[in-house]
Amino acid sequence: MTQDAEQIIRTHQENGCDAFGVGRQLIAHHPAVWKSVDWNEEYPNVRFHPQVTVDIVGNGILN
């Protein structure tokens, strides 16, 4: 699942989609940085390191 997450993020970045709202967080918490960067140019270069962990808490209606 981690590899799937990495591929999804790469696809989003290639298409300019900030589905996780990283840009909005940058605007809200670091406005000076936001004003100094061209987000459309920088976003595809942002490095994400997703890590997916799964905890199985049940297996349905049959035990």
CYANA upper distance limits for C-alpha pairs under 8 A (distance plus 0.5 A):
  1 MET  CA      5 ALA  CA      6.67
  1 MET  CA     52 VAL  CA      6.68
  2 THR  CA      6 GLU  CA      6.74
  2 THR  CA     50 PRO  CA      6.82
  2 THR  CA     51 GLN  CA      5.93
  2 THR  CA     52 VAL  CA      5.55
  3 GLN  CA      7 GLN  CA      6.77
  4 ASP  CA      8 ILE  CA      6.67
  5 ALA  CA      9 ILE  CA      6.67
  5 ALA  CA     50 PRO  CA      7.01
  5 ALA  CA     52 VAL  CA      8.32
  6 GLU  CA     10 ARG  CA      6.71
  6 GLU  CA     48 PHE  CA      8.38
  6 GLU  CA     49 HIS  CA      8.03
  6 GLU  CA     50 PRO  CA      6.91
  7 GLN  CA     11 THR  CA      6.64
  8 ILE  CA     12 HIS  CA      6.66
  9 ILE  CA     13 GLN  CA      6.63
  9 ILE  CA     48 PHE  CA      8.25
 10 ARG  CA     14 GLU  CA      6.61
 11 THR  CA     15 ASN  CA      6.78
 12 HIS  CA     16 GLY  CA      6.56
 12 HIS  CA     17 CYS  CA      5.31
 12 HIS  CA     18 ASP  CA      7.27
 12 HIS  CA     19 ALA  CA      7.96
 13 GLN  CA     17 CYS  CA      6.34
 13 GLN  CA     18 ASP  CA      7.62
 13 GLN  CA     43 TYR  CA      7.19
 13 GLN  CA     44 PRO  CA      5.36
 14 GLU  CA     44 PRO  CA      6.73
 16 GLY  CA     40 ASN  CA      7.59
 16 GLY  CA     43 TYR  CA      7.92
 16 GLY  CA     44 PRO  CA      7.61
 18 ASP  CA     22 VAL  CA      7.04
 18 ASP  CA     23 GLY  CA      7.53
 21 GLY  CA     25 GLN  CA      6.90
 22 VAL  CA     26 LEU  CA      6.77
 23 GLY  CA     27 ILE  CA      6.66
 23 GLY  CA     39 TRP  CA      8.05
 24 ARG  CA     28 ALA  CA      6.62
 25 GLN  CA     29 HIS  CA      6.45
 25 GLN  CA     30 HIS  CA      8.27
 26 LEU  CA     30 HIS  CA      5.62
 26 LEU  CA     31 PRO  CA      7.14
 26 LEU  CA     33 VAL  CA      8.01
 26 LEU  CA     34 TRP  CA      6.69
 27 ILE  CA     31 PRO  CA      5.37
 27 ILE  CA     34 TRP  CA      6.14
 30 HIS  CA     34 TRP  CA      6.83
 31 PRO  CA     35 LYS  CA      6.72
 32 ALA  CA     36 SER  CA      6.90
 33 VAL  CA     37 VAL  CA      6.96
 34 TRP  CA     38 ASP  CA      8.38
 34 TRP  CA     39 TRP  CA      8.07
 37 VAL  CA     42 GLU  CA      7.65
 38 ASP  CA     42 GLU  CA      6.62
 39 TRP  CA     43 TYR  CA      6.04
 40 ASN  CA     44 PRO  CA      8.00
 41 GLU  CA     45 ASN  CA      8.28
 42 GLU  CA     46 VAL  CA      7.10
 59 ASN  CA     63 ASN  CA      7.39
